[in-house]
Amino acid sequence: MSTVMKAVDVEVPLSTAYNQWTQFESFPEFMEGVEQVRQLDDTHTHWVLQVGGMTREFDATITEQHPDERVAWTSDSGPQHAGVITFHRLGANRTRVTAQMDIDPEGVLEKVADKSGLLEKRIDGDMHRFKTFIERRGSETGSWRGDVDTPPTARS
C-alpha cells in the first residue's frame, strides 16, 4: 500500500473549491486518464479510466462528506484505494485543497507506475489541473451540500 499526499492552493473561496469537488462527473475535465465518472446516488460513483491504453472500471463509496471540510471515499471494486480531500480556508479568496490517497496498485503496469513515481506525479498534475480549471471558471459548475458519514465496510 502506498500513500500519496499532494496539496494545491487555489485562488477561489473555500465554498467554491468544495462545491466544485463535489461535482464528480466533471473530473474528466481535469483528471488525467479519467474518461467518465457517474454519480449513482449520494454515496456511490462509477469510474471509467484509461491506464496505459487499457480501460479500467471501478465503483467507489463516499464514506464521509462534510461541506467545506472534506470528502472521503474507498473503492468497492477494481484497484484497492481510499482517500480524502480536505479544504482549508487561507483567506477570503484562497483555499488549500489537500489530497491524501492510499493505493494498493493492481497489476504490473500500476505497480511500475507506483514504484517509479508516475502515480504521485499524476495526482500532483490532477491537483494543478483542478487549480487551473476552477480559477479559470471562477465559480463552481454545481454543488452538493449534503452530509455523509458512512462507516467503510470490509472489502470482499
NORDAGI-V580865 format. One record per run of one state. SS is the DSSP state (alpha for helix, beta for strand, coil for the rest). FROM is the first residue (numbers start at 1). TO is the last residue. Records with the same first field share a line. If there is no record, write none. Layout:
BEGIN
SS->FROM-TO, FROM-TO
END
This chain:
BEGIN
coil->1-1, 11-13, 22-23, 30-33, 42-43, 52-53, 67-69, 76-79, 92-93, 105-106, 116-117, 138-147, 150-156
beta->2-10, 34-41, 44-51, 54-66, 70-75, 80-91, 94-104, 148-149
alpha->14-21, 24-29, 107-115, 118-137
END
